[in-house]
Every structure is written in structure tokens, then in C-alpha cells.
Amino acid sequence: MPNLQAPRGTRDLLPSQTPAWTRLERLAADLAARYGYRRIETPLFEQAAVFERGVGAVTDIVEKELFRIAPRTEESESWALRPEPTAGIVRAYIQHGMQTLPQPVKLAMTGPMFRHDRPQAGRYRQFWQFDVEAIGDPGPAVDAEIIELGHRFFADAGLADVRIHLNSIGDAACRPAYIETLAAHYRPHAAELPAVERERLERAPLRLLDSKDPSMAPLNATAPRITDHLCGPCREHFDAVQAHLAALGVEFSLEPGLVRGLDYYTRTAFEYYLEGRQGQQQALGGGGRYDGLVELLGGKPTPGIGLGLGLDRILLALEAQGVPPAADPALTAVVVGADPAATADRLRVATILRSAGIPARAELGQRKLGKQLESAAKERAHFAVIVGDEFADGQVQVKDLEAGAQKLVAIADLARHIERAQASHRHGAPVER
Ligand code: HAM
């Protein structure tokens, strides 16, 4: 084992794996464009306050998992790697005066996030999210649109058996009283609670509902449900979100225990799970409404909603379901030749092909022609272009490695010849591996 390794909880995405990633990134970009979400990029690191205030100082994400950056010099700023994109996007919305644009402002991003969590299958310290945010629309129709967008992503990717879990977690008008009721339910049992849960009871009682500790199951099963304690406007909003989803034909199940691990949520909260995988805390994605976040980060009161899908977990799920990974784009032509001194000629021919948009590699080493042809075939190149004696007369041999035929072609005609041959052999599509 080499001494230097990628940090625990991170992975290298190797060329054999990146086609599957590229495919998901393209699906994400296409979907965002189809739904009218425009690309935004924010820095990978922000002032830590963006996350402390936005995500919430007493969340696991900030308290335990934030990668804080130690600056080299004494600086007053305290920075952190982004654990999620929403707080940074909202910071950008405020900073760039996007309140003055027609609302809602619909934004999309795909990129890496960082959480110093305990690494395990499907949980990484650097992971990728596809994120969309609609800022400036109180809903409920846009809530349904976003939930449906997430659902559509799974369908486009070819992932089966994804279930939508839906809840409303109320707002500033009704949640405080509910949290009191909830705490009163657990308090008589405080002494028997595991230490982590006892602490939650004091600091964030809502998170008790999300406990992974099996000893909590009986108490959680009898806990008061937030959906029985919603105020009138939250109830109305939640009913309307469900009616919109029903009108779109999107199925969902109501999960009163779904509370999400970030503090900025109000009202609509949702997660996507593979059928039967809920207990393992392996959400494929999640999101919700955050009507207080813009104000919390210093903007005018503005409602918002968004979602984040976990691309790492989605890829694992696609693999587990046997959805074929995207094919590596095959190299079309390899330019070979017997003369070891003729590398410049081979490069020139490759350049001609590349200028015409044809993927090509030139053999620049000193190997025998037979070996060069062998590796061209191994790479699944469609054509070998052989630069030989005819080159002086402006010609090369073109060997169709799939059909086996060989032909003398004028260099001036080379690109057109290859394009025509590809079309007639219907080999235009990438070769399946
Ligand atoms: P989140 O639920 O914390 O929400 O993350 C969204 C998704 O990212 C998760 O459902 C999961 O698939 C993936 N994920 C989270 N942590 C990890 C990890 N350590 N390793 C691999 N995948 C992970 C958010 O981040 C919100 N910003 C979503 C949102 C957008 N809400 C409103 N707008």
C-alpha cells in the first residue's frame, strides 16, 4: 500500500467510473433546464456563519460534521467547507440582490459537499449533490413541482422503487407549542433515555423523532404527531401540497416522524427512499420549505423551497439494481504506422481528424505495427489509420477494425470517409461495454 492515500471517506472517481457520473450530471442539467432552473455556482467554502446561522448551530451537520478551515495567517474570518448548498445559495441570493428579479428565482447546482461524518457505505466525507432551489414563492404548487422534479430525476436515471416520504413540520406559529407537547411526552422517561437522546430532549426535541436507537421505538410510536398540531394556515398549505401531488399523479406516503436534520425547514419536508431502506437512514435525497432562511441570513423575509439529491447513493442504488452504467465514449480512430520516426506525420493525421470532430489518438511510441494495431483493437477503436509509404502521395490506409475491410483513402478525404463509414455501419453510437 502506498503511504499517501485519499482521505478516509473520500474516493477517487476513476475513468472507468466517470461515465456513470457524467450521465447523472447530464440528466441533472437537462432536468433543471426543462423545469426552468438556472445554473448557479457558489464557493466550496463560505464564512462559517453562513452555515452556523443557516443550517443551525445545534445541528449535527454544524456541531459535529463541519470541516472548518484553519487559515494560514491570523485572519478574523472563520471559514468552513460547505456541508450543503442551500445556505450558500441563499447567501448569494441576498448578496446579489436577487430579490429584485422576477420571483421565484429558480436555481440549480451540482457539486461536492463536505461533512465530517463517520464513513460507511453510502456515507462519505465528500459527496455530490444535485440541488434545486425556488426562492420567492410561498407555494403550495411549487412545493409539488419540486417534489415531482426529484421524482422525475429517478425515473430519468432508470432507478425503480423510489418512494416519496412527506410531512409538514409547521412554522413559527405552531411548532413551538408542538415541541413543548413533544418534550412533555418524553420528559417523564428522561432518566431511561440513552445519553444522546436525553441531550436532544434538552436541545432539539424534534430530533428525537428521528432517533436511530431501537430502544426509542416504543416512545416514538406513541409520540404526539406534528400533523395533529398544525395551525390553520400550515394545515391548509399541507393539504394543498398533497392535492397538487395527487393532481400530478405522484404517489407519496405521509410520515409524521420525518423531521429533517437541518434547522431551516418550515412546513413541507420530504425525502426519497428506496422501498424498504428507510430504517437505514439512507435517503437518496430530501428537501423542504425554508420560509425563514432568507431573513435569517440578513435578507428581506422571503419564502423558499428546494431539494438535494445524493448522487453517490443514487449511483450505488443504480448499480445494485443492475442498471447498466453509461458506456465509455469509444475512441473512433487510432493513427498508427511502421516507421518509428514518423510521429509528426501521425500527429498531423490525428489533428486533421480531431479538427473534423472525430475522436482520434496517434501512436507516438516506438512499438511494432502489429502491437499498435492490437492495442487499437483493445481500445475498441473503430478505425486504424495506417500512415505508411503512401503518405508521400497524400494517402493513408484506413482499416475498419469492426468490419475488417481496408482501403486506401486520400488524406483530404479522410474525415469524410470515416464519417460515411461510421454512418453506414451505424456505429455512430458508443460501443456497449
Ligand atoms: P440533506 O438531507 O442533508 O439535505 O442531504 C441531501 C442528500 O444528500 C441526502 O438525502 C443524501 O442522499 C445525500 N447525503 C447527505 N449526506 C451524505 C453523505 N455524508 N454521504 C453521501 N450522501 C449524503 C440537504 O443537504 C438540503 N440542502 C436539501 C435542500 C435543498 N433543502 C432545501 N433545499
Boltz pocket constraint, residues with backbone or C-beta under 6 A from the ligand:
constraints:
  - pocket:
      binder: B
      contacts: [[A, 83], [A, 84], [A, 85], [A, 86], [A, 115], [A, 117], [A, 122], [A, 123], [A, 124], [A, 125], [A, 126], [A, 127], [A, 128], [A, 129], [A, 131], [A, 132], [A, 133], [A, 261], [A, 272], [A, 282], [A, 283], [A, 284], [A, 285], [A, 286], [A, 287], [A, 288], [A, 289], [A, 290], [A, 305], [A, 306], [A, 307], [A, 308], [A, 309], [A, 310], [A, 311], [A, 312], [A, 313]]
      max_distance: 6.0
